[in-house]
Amino acid sequence: MINHISIGVRDIARAKRFYDEALSALGYRCLSADDTSLGYGDRAVAFWVGATEHPVPADGRSNLHVCFDAPSRQAVEAFYAAALGAGGRDNGPPGVRADYGPNYYAAFVVDPDGYRLEAYREGPG
């Protein structure tokens, strides 16, 4: 249903450092980059990051977040570690979220601009 999503950031270089690290753990890479935008995906860009002077203000109560598919539980864990190492903040360590489902394995972080991110793997492995 959704082809891609775009977010705005004040510092595109800082965002590139963060997203290169965090998303590479999930098998995604930067497929498009210039001074004002970055595009991430595996075969096609599905997540755009653009430079702007007026990004959406961070609001932890908004319920807005971006969830990325992970190829394995180990990738969820690697995403979490990479995101924290690249300047993200913890918003829920890797683990089963039984209230979402018996095999819903996820980790949650907040990027340097305040966007809430999730890496998710359904299933036992």
C-alpha positions as CSV (number, residue, x, y, z in Angstrom):
1,M,0.0,0.0,0.0
2,I,2.7,2.5,0.9
3,N,5.4,3.1,-1.7
4,H,7.7,5.2,0.5
5,I,7.8,7.6,3.5
6,S,9.8,10.8,3.9
7,I,10.9,12.6,7.0
8,G,12.6,15.9,7.4
9,V,15.8,16.6,9.4
10,R,17.9,19.7,10.2
11,D,21.3,18.1,9.7
12,I,21.5,15.8,6.7
13,A,25.1,14.7,7.4
14,R,24.2,13.7,11.0
15,A,21.2,11.8,9.7
16,K,23.3,10.0,7.2
17,R,25.8,8.8,9.8
18,F,22.9,7.6,12.0
19,Y,20.8,5.9,9.3
20,D,23.8,4.3,7.5
21,E,24.7,2.5,10.7
22,A,21.2,1.7,12.0
23,L,19.7,0.5,8.7
24,S,22.7,-1.4,7.5
25,A,22.1,-3.8,10.4
26,L,18.8,-4.6,8.7
27,G,20.2,-5.1,5.2
28,Y,19.2,-1.6,3.9
29,R,21.6,0.8,2.4
30,C,21.7,4.4,1.1
31,L,20.7,4.1,-2.6
32,S,20.4,7.8,-3.2
33,A,22.3,10.7,-1.6
34,D,23.0,14.4,-2.2
35,D,23.3,17.5,-0.1
36,T,19.6,17.7,0.6
37,S,18.3,14.1,0.6
38,L,19.0,10.5,1.4
39,G,17.1,7.4,0.1
40,Y,17.3,4.0,1.9
41,G,16.1,0.6,0.9
42,D,17.2,-2.8,-0.3
43,R,16.3,-2.8,-4.0
44,A,14.4,0.5,-4.2
45,V,14.1,3.5,-2.0
46,A,11.3,3.2,0.5
47,F,12.6,5.6,3.2
48,W,13.6,9.2,2.3
49,V,15.3,11.6,4.6
50,G,15.3,15.3,3.5
51,A,17.0,18.4,4.8
52,T,14.5,21.0,6.0
53,E,14.5,24.0,8.3
54,H,11.1,23.0,9.7
55,P,11.1,19.3,10.6
56,V,8.0,17.8,12.4
57,P,8.5,18.5,16.1
58,A,9.2,15.3,18.1
59,D,6.3,14.2,20.2
60,G,6.5,10.9,22.0
61,R,2.8,11.0,22.6
62,S,1.9,11.3,18.9
63,N,2.0,7.5,18.2
64,L,4.0,8.3,15.0
65,H,6.8,5.9,14.3
66,V,8.5,4.1,11.5
67,C,8.8,0.3,11.6
68,F,11.4,-1.5,9.5
69,D,11.2,-5.2,8.7
70,A,14.2,-7.2,9.9
71,P,15.4,-10.5,8.4
72,S,16.0,-12.1,11.8
73,R,15.9,-11.5,15.5
74,Q,19.7,-11.0,15.4
75,A,19.2,-8.2,12.9
76,V,16.7,-6.6,15.3
77,E,19.4,-6.7,18.0
78,A,22.1,-5.4,15.6
79,F,19.8,-2.5,14.6
80,Y,19.2,-1.6,18.3
81,A,23.0,-1.7,19.1
82,A,24.0,0.2,15.9
83,A,21.3,2.9,16.5
84,L,22.4,3.5,20.0
85,G,26.0,3.5,19.0
86,A,25.3,6.1,16.3
87,G,23.6,8.6,18.6
88,G,20.1,7.2,19.0
89,R,18.3,6.7,22.3
90,D,16.7,3.6,23.8
91,N,12.9,3.4,23.5
92,G,12.5,-0.3,24.2
93,P,15.2,-3.0,24.0
94,P,15.0,-6.1,21.8
95,G,12.5,-8.6,22.9
96,V,9.2,-10.4,22.4
97,R,6.2,-8.0,22.6
98,A,3.6,-10.6,23.8
99,D,0.9,-7.9,23.9
100,Y,1.4,-7.5,20.1
101,G,1.6,-11.3,19.4
102,P,3.5,-14.4,20.7
103,N,6.2,-14.0,18.1
104,Y,6.4,-10.3,17.7
105,Y,10.1,-9.5,18.2
106,A,11.1,-5.8,18.1
107,A,13.4,-3.1,19.4
108,F,12.6,0.6,19.6
109,V,14.9,3.6,19.4
110,V,14.6,7.4,18.9
111,D,16.9,8.9,16.3
112,P,18.9,12.1,16.9
113,D,16.0,14.2,15.5
114,G,13.4,12.7,17.8
115,Y,11.8,10.3,15.3
116,R,10.7,7.0,16.9
117,L,11.9,3.9,15.0
118,E,11.2,0.2,15.4
119,A,12.9,-2.9,13.9
120,Y,10.5,-5.9,13.8
121,R,10.7,-9.6,13.1
122,E,7.7,-11.9,13.2
123,G,8.4,-15.5,14.0
124,P,10.7,-17.5,16.1
125,G,14.0,-16.9,14.3
